[in-house]
Amino acid sequence: MFLLSPVVVLSVTAAVSAEVGIRVKLSQLPRVRSFLQQKHELATLKGNAGGEDTIIIKNYEDAQFFGTIEVGSPGQSVDVVFDTGSSNLWVPNKKPAFSTHDIYDHAKSSSYVANGTEFAIEYGSGPVGGVYSRDDVAVGDIILENYLFAEVDDVSGLGVGYRLGQFDGILGLAWGSISVDGVPTPLEAMIASKQLDENVFAFYLGDGVPGELVFGGVDPAHYVGDFFYVPLSSTTYWQVTLDDLQVGDTSMTGATKAIIDSGTSLLTGPSAEVAKIAKAIGAKALGNTGEYLIDCDANGAPDINVKLGGQSFALHLADYVIDDEGQCLFAMMGMDIAPPAGPLWILGDVFMRAYYVKFDVDNKRVGIAKSTAAAARRVGDRVGDRVVDVAHAVK
């Protein structure tokens, strides 16, 4: 991931229509501002209905989105970030001191097969490492038999954000070209297993309510209108060409790349451009933290418009402000990524709460439609006053 990771907590439900695949429900927990700071330590990396599955995704403070998978026989539950910004699956086999994380113990699994090859990945704050193993992995009703993944005993690279966070591991949903050691990705394994009706998956990130991740289809209950499709510019991350990023009608960026990343909580972009945008909307720097505060009652603040494939996707004030117990944070942060990867913008969960995103593997594109959570949102006397239409609430 280009991790400013949100975490998604999933609980599996049966699909409710033929259009909905294997579903993972996303649930939401209250927001804690300190977690935003913890997340930034991670930044700089990077029920069955036919062939669909849905997973409930739990929302921790609109900052972490994670869901439950099972590893081994019998299944051992672990909560993972479903991350479109990375391509490997790793789960912990050792619990950090003073943490409540669930771990995988291969000694308790009858389907475990030893591999032992070293696994190592480097985050901006340090390493994550362990060894590869094989075991059965269940993602909703999708069973990946004898899957090669990493069991990790060194999470020092994730710092206090991991120790205090809600997620246990990471399940990457990006492309094989960025898989550490070139191991088959979870998404490649799902496709090879032929358990999906379509080689697509789609995220609905709830706004103060549970969300949902669907494999093999989409859930029409969670978006309005039609999808607008944007072709990928690179099959590494889910990367697209950025036409422009504007405040109102004024261009604010010279970058031409954007990544749609469920593993990043905020919007991130070049630091100088983020500062310019913050000034344009009336946000003030919070010391040297890299964060910005904005008046919670700034109802006249302009839209931020993300232009992709010739189409403008507006983010309104309620989309880009995080109300943390009366103190409102601007949900954008500077991150300078050197060429050739950068400069680029990361469209994280702030964007994905406003828009329902369909990730289309076969056609190498993303489909974007207005999320029902955003469509139902109402700005009251304060930015944080949000309501969700009961008709669109997660069942």
Phi and psi in degrees as a GROMACS rama.xvg file:
@    title "Ramachandran Plot"
@    xaxis  label "Phi"
@    yaxis  label "Psi"
@TYPE xy
-90.7619  63.1402  PHE-2
-67.4696  113.032  LEU-3
-119.946  64.2296  LEU-4
-66.5675  132.572  SER-5
-90.0631  163.478  PRO-6
-121.857  140.897  VAL-7
-116.975  124.079  VAL-8
-103.653  127.611  VAL-9
-114.479  145.417  LEU-10
-135.228  138.984  SER-11
-85.6991  137.264  VAL-12
-129.22  160.951  THR-13
-74.9782  147.585  ALA-14
-68.0885  147.765  ALA-15
-106.25  -6.84709  VAL-16
-150.687  163.725  SER-17
-65.7061  -19.7489  ALA-18
-83.4239  -13.6792  GLU-19
-98.3413  131.224  VAL-20
-87.1056  -146.566  GLY-21
-77.3017  119.272  ILE-22
-105.123  135.324  ARG-23
-118.996  118.406  VAL-24
-79.0785  138.73  LYS-25
-109.131  120.614  LEU-26
-108.456  155.692  SER-27
-116.762  134.521  GLN-28
-112.883  166.878  LEU-29
-63.5428  157.007  PRO-30
-85.3208  138.122  ARG-31
-127.572  120.709  VAL-32
-62.2145  -37.2087  ARG-33
-60.3229  -25.8149  SER-34
-68.2595  -29.0004  PHE-35
-59.5281  -41.5946  LEU-36
-68.2659  -39.9348  GLN-37
-62.754  -39.3898  GLN-38
-60.2944  -35.7532  LYS-39
-66.1118  -18.1922  HIS-40
-66.8507  -19.0602  GLU-41
-88.8016  -10.8661  LEU-42
-74.3719  146.389  ALA-43
117.291  3.72008  THR-44
-88.6348  158.68  LEU-45
-66.6026  125.473  ASN-48
-127.228  87.8852  ALA-49
66.7331  -124.547  GLY-50
-101.256  36.7893  GLY-51
-128.801  151.145  GLU-52
-144.924  141.644  ASP-53
-121.558  137.325  THR-54
-123.416  133.251  ILE-55
-76.1086  129.972  ILE-56
-110.815  120.369  ILE-57
-84.7999  143.837  LYS-58
-110.685  116.044  ASN-59
-99.0156  100.936  TYR-60
63.9994  26.5972  GLU-61
55.1722  20.6466  ASP-62
-125.158  -31.1259  ALA-63
-122.435  133.164  GLN-64
-127.595  125.319  PHE-65
-150.277  161.831  PHE-66
-145.044  164.433  GLY-67
-94.0584  130.879  THR-68
-120.348  171.285  ILE-69
-125.114  138.971  GLU-70
-125.346  132.096  VAL-71
94.7106  177.616  GLY-72
-132.874  112.366  SER-73
-68.4896  162.267  PRO-74
-65.6866  135.285  GLY-75
-107.342  121.991  GLN-76
-79.2986  131.906  SER-77
-137.564  146.676  VAL-78
-95.6863  127.911  ASP-79
-125.789  150.288  VAL-80
-75.8774  126.274  VAL-81
-88.9307  102.19  PHE-82
-113.688  111.416  ASP-83
-78.4104  3.25912  THR-84
-106.363  11.2127  GLY-85
-150.532  174.194  SER-86
-131.955  6.8174  SER-87
-115.99  158.204  ASN-88
-106.084  125.818  LEU-89
-134.941  145.148  TRP-90
-133.549  152.3  VAL-91
-81.0717  147.894  PRO-92
-116.43  6.71955  ASN-93
-142.457  133.287  LYS-94
-92.1543  124.001  LYS-95
-61.1749  151.149  PRO-96
-57.7588  140.178  ALA-97
64.4427  23.3329  PHE-98
-113.073  165.937  SER-99
-114.48  20.935  THR-100
-65.5316  145.489  HIS-101
-82.359  147.279  ASP-102
-129.319  164.099  ILE-103
-101.226  129.825  TYR-104
-119.088  105.563  ASP-105
-66.9079  -19.2066  HIS-106
-66.9307  -18.9814  ALA-107
-95.2522  4.81803  LYS-108
-113.068  127.708  SER-109
-78.1493  -14.6872  SER-110
-103.427  6.84765  SER-111
-68.0224  136.817  TYR-112
-128.757  122.946  VAL-113
-67.8797  144.728  ALA-114
-124.678  -60.4313  ASN-115
89.1346  -8.34278  GLY-116
-64.1947  138.552  THR-117
-66.1991  138.312  GLU-118
-115.906  131.012  PHE-119
-148.11  133.772  ALA-120
-137.672  143.12  ILE-121
-110.99  124.41  GLU-122
-101.104  168.649  TYR-123
-57.9753  -31.8581  GLY-124
-97.5655  -0.702765  SER-125
144.935  -172.062  GLY-126
-90.3787  157.984  PRO-127
-127.479  130.394  VAL-128
-152.346  163.255  GLY-129
177.564  -141.918  GLY-130
-136.092  157.116  VAL-131
-80.131  146.603  TYR-132
-144.304  166.61  SER-133
-119.527  139.379  ARG-134
-166.5  170.9  ASP-135
-78.9152  137.381  ASP-136
-125.496  128.256  VAL-137
-110.435  121.412  ALA-138
-114.491  100.637  VAL-139
61.2887  -128.656  GLY-140
-93.6944  4.09241  ASP-141
-84.3966  124.04  ILE-142
-109.417  120.079  ILE-143
-102.662  104.011  LEU-144
-81.0672  138.444  GLU-145
54.2666  42.2244  ASN-146
-81.5329  140.558  TYR-147
-88.2839  116.872  LEU-148
-141.981  177.59  PHE-149
-109.387  133.258  ALA-150
-104.485  127.113  GLU-151
-110.461  135.382  VAL-152
-119.125  -1.89579  ASP-153
-125.165  106.162  ASP-154
-116.077  23.6829  VAL-155
-60.424  -27.448  SER-156
-68.2566  -13.6452  GLY-157
-95.5785  -6.78584  LEU-158
60.784  -158.318  GLY-159
-67.7568  -24.0886  VAL-160
-58.7148  -34.8859  GLY-161
-79.3476  -42.9176  TYR-162
-58.7959  -38.8747  ARG-163
-97.3859  -8.96844  LEU-164
-76.77  176.794  GLY-165
-97.3288  -14.8301  GLN-166
-95.9749  151.596  PHE-167
-99.1544  -41.9545  ASP-168
-143.247  -169.845  GLY-169
-133.555  132.357  ILE-170
-115.449  108.083  LEU-171
-79.7034  139.567  GLY-172
-122.264  18.8858  LEU-173
-87.0108  -168.909  ALA-174
-86.6219  159.029  TRP-175
-63.3904  -22.5112  GLY-176
-64.7668  -20.1428  SER-177
-112.313  13.5962  ILE-178
-68.6495  128.848  SER-179
-60.3458  129.327  VAL-180
65.0088  10.653  ASP-181
66.9517  20.5593  GLY-182
-72.5068  149.867  VAL-183
-56.3774  134.858  PRO-184
-77.8986  160.719  THR-185
-56.1481  -39.3973  PRO-186
-66.4169  -41.9232  LEU-187
-61.4013  -39.5793  GLU-188
-66.914  -39.5363  ALA-189
-61.2065  -45.007  MET-190
-65.4052  -43.3717  ILE-191
-63.9737  -28.0232  ALA-192
-75.6599  -12.6081  SER-193
58.9175  34.9655  LYS-194
-96.7294  -0.252845  GLN-195
-106.485  138.765  LEU-196
-68.9696  -39.8803  ASP-197
-131.623  150.164  GLU-198
-87.3986  65.4144  ASN-199
-138.553  161.704  VAL-200
-146.877  158.533  PHE-201
-146.814  140.991  ALA-202
-108.66  134.733  PHE-203
-120.248  113.132  TYR-204
-100.258  111.843  LEU-205
-64.0707  148.224  GLY-206
-102.304  88.4761  ASP-207
82.3181  2.92837  GLY-208
-135.94  168.432  VAL-209
-58.6747  149.904  PRO-210
-111.764  -165.359  GLY-211
-158.159  140.148  GLU-212
-120.136  125.44  LEU-213
-112.221  130.058  VAL-214
-105.197  130.218  PHE-215
93.5913  3.95717  GLY-216
179.512  -162.465  GLY-217
-133.82  165.72  VAL-218
-115.045  104.184  ASP-219
-60.5381  -17.5629  PRO-220
-70.0038  -13.1152  ALA-221
-112.41  9.39272  HIS-222
-145.812  160.242  TYR-223
-122.002  148.213  VAL-224
75.7503  -160.534  GLY-225
-104.587  160.129  ASP-226
-75.468  139.828  PHE-227
-104.477  123.73  PHE-228
-97.5064  135.588  TYR-229
-123.266  122.002  VAL-230
-70.1117  149.369  PRO-231
-73.6341  145.133  LEU-232
-97.5697  -11.5799  SER-233
-158.025  136.273  SER-234
-99.8846  62.9185  THR-235
-116.437  -83.4789  THR-236
-84.6899  -177.176  TYR-237
-86.2004  78.2962  TRP-238
-102.657  136.496  GLN-239
-129.506  164.347  VAL-240
-77.2461  129.087  THR-241
-93.3828  113.199  LEU-242
-71.79  -41.661  ASP-243
-173.633  161.476  ASP-244
-133.554  121.691  LEU-245
-124.82  150.896  GLN-246
-106.144  113.39  VAL-247
63.7436  -121.517  GLY-248
-105.69  7.08567  ASP-249
-96.6716  124.514  THR-250
-68.2645  138.301  SER-251
-123.512  4.24547  MET-252
-141.945  151.835  THR-253
-109.834  -2.2148  GLY-254
-73.2325  150.516  ALA-255
-123.314  10.4565  THR-256
-126.057  144.063  LYS-257
-143.146  146.62  ALA-258
-119.906  130.849  ILE-259
-93.1583  110.869  ILE-260
-131.553  107.828  ASP-261
-70.4401  -11.362  SER-262
-91.4378  7.74516  GLY-263
-122.189  127.62  THR-264
-73.6271  -40.709  SER-265
-105.031  -172.314  LEU-266
-92.5691  133.19  LEU-267
-129.432  148.421  THR-268
-161.552  -179.198  GLY-269
-52.4938  135.941  PRO-270
-57.4732  -42.8623  SER-271
-64.4666  -36.779  ALA-272
-72.099  -37.976  GLU-273
-62.3672  -42.4473  VAL-274
-61.3605  -40.1939  ALA-275
-65.7255  -40.795  LYS-276
-66.5586  -43.1922  ILE-277
-57.7211  -43.9159  ALA-278
-62.7781  -40.7827  LYS-279
-66.3065  -29.1714  ALA-280
-97.4184  -1.67578  ILE-281
90.7285  17.1215  GLY-282
-85.5938  149.863  ALA-283
-117.456  140.155  LYS-284
-62.7807  138.647  ALA-285
-95.8787  83.6346  LEU-286
58.5505  -135.882  GLY-287
-107.541  25.3618  ASN-288
-77.503  -16.9244  THR-289
85.3319  -0.758868  GLY-290
-101.921  161.707  GLU-291
-131.442  143.773  TYR-292
-104.746  149.329  LEU-293
-137.769  148.872  ILE-294
-60.6705  125.417  ASP-295
-63.3746  -20.7966  CYS-296
-102.878  21.3123  ASP-297
-79.1159  63.3296  ALA-298
-70.0799  -13.5138  ASN-299
-92.6607  6.07395  GLY-300
-62.9055  141.884  ALA-301
-74.8398  162.845  PRO-302
-72.328  151.87  ASP-303
-103.537  123.459  ILE-304
-110.889  120.213  ASN-305
-99.1136  120.164  VAL-306
-106.088  116.76  LYS-307
-130.167  132.299  LEU-308
57.1975  29.194  GLY-309
83.9577  -3.39587  GLY-310
-107.583  138.097  GLN-311
-96.0112  129.51  SER-312
-112.914  108.945  PHE-313
-83.3104  138.27  ALA-314
-113.027  119.024  LEU-315
-87.886  171.885  HIS-316
-51.4405  -46.2243  LEU-317
-65.2662  -20.2101  ALA-318
-79.3927  -36.7142  ASP-319
-107.529  13.5494  TYR-320
-119.841  136.501  VAL-321
-110.748  114.313  ILE-322
-89.3323  108.773  ASP-323
-110.648  90.147  ASP-324
52.6271  46.9012  GLU-325
92.1994  -9.57021  GLY-326
-108.087  120.366  GLN-327
-100.144  126.075  CYS-328
-103.512  140.745  LEU-329
-77.9361  123.87  PHE-330
-84.3033  49.9602  ALA-331
-143.512  143.116  MET-332
-143.985  145.461  MET-333
-75.1148  137.991  GLY-334
-148.337  113.918  MET-335
-95.2813  113.685  ASP-336
-111.001  122.386  ILE-337
-72.3692  155.073  ALA-338
-61.1545  154.97  PRO-339
-85.0039  -11.7903  PRO-340
-65.411  -39.521  ALA-341
-112.063  -174.535  GLY-342
-70.1583  150.309  PRO-343
-153.578  163.343  LEU-344
-107.807  141.591  TRP-345
-108.93  118.707  ILE-346
-94.6321  92.7741  LEU-347
-88.2717  -150.027  GLY-348
-66.9054  -22.7413  ASP-349
-58.7766  -45.0813  VAL-350
-70.2694  -40.3917  PHE-351
-77.4477  -13.8478  MET-352
-78.4354  -32.293  ARG-353
-78.4566  -28.9056  ALA-354
-130.378  134.632  TYR-355
-79.949  124.322  TYR-356
-115.49  126.901  VAL-357
-103.88  123.534  LYS-358
-101.061  112.349  PHE-359
-107.261  105.806  ASP-360
-71.0972  -50.1527  VAL-361
-63.2485  -37.4288  ASP-362
-95.9014  2.62204  ASN-363
48.7259  60.8509  LYS-364
-156.711  165.915  ARG-365
-119.261  142.068  VAL-366
-106.385  134.095  GLY-367
-124.477  127.792  ILE-368
-136.768  158.368  ALA-369
-66.2238  129.618  LYS-370
-73.5747  143.911  SER-371
-64.4746  -28.2799  THR-372
-63.1567  -43.8338  ALA-373
-71.5921  -38.895  ALA-374
-64.3896  -30.9875  ALA-375
-90.0988  -9.85263  ALA-376
-68.8446  142.502  ARG-377
-128.909  133.228  ARG-378
-89.7692  119.663  VAL-379
-93.9157  -145.518  GLY-380
-66.0533  -25.7602  ASP-381
-123.159  154.325  ARG-382
-56.9208  -36.292  VAL-383
-77.6978  -6.62587  GLY-384
-78.3064  103.238  ASP-385
-127.343  141.995  ARG-386
-125.613  150.04  VAL-387
-118.22  127.045  VAL-388
-54.4467  128.058  ASP-389
-57.0376  -33.0849  VAL-390
-64.0355  -21.2301  ALA-391
-107.901  7.24111  HIS-392
-67.1359  149.299  ALA-393
-67.5713  130.563  VAL-394
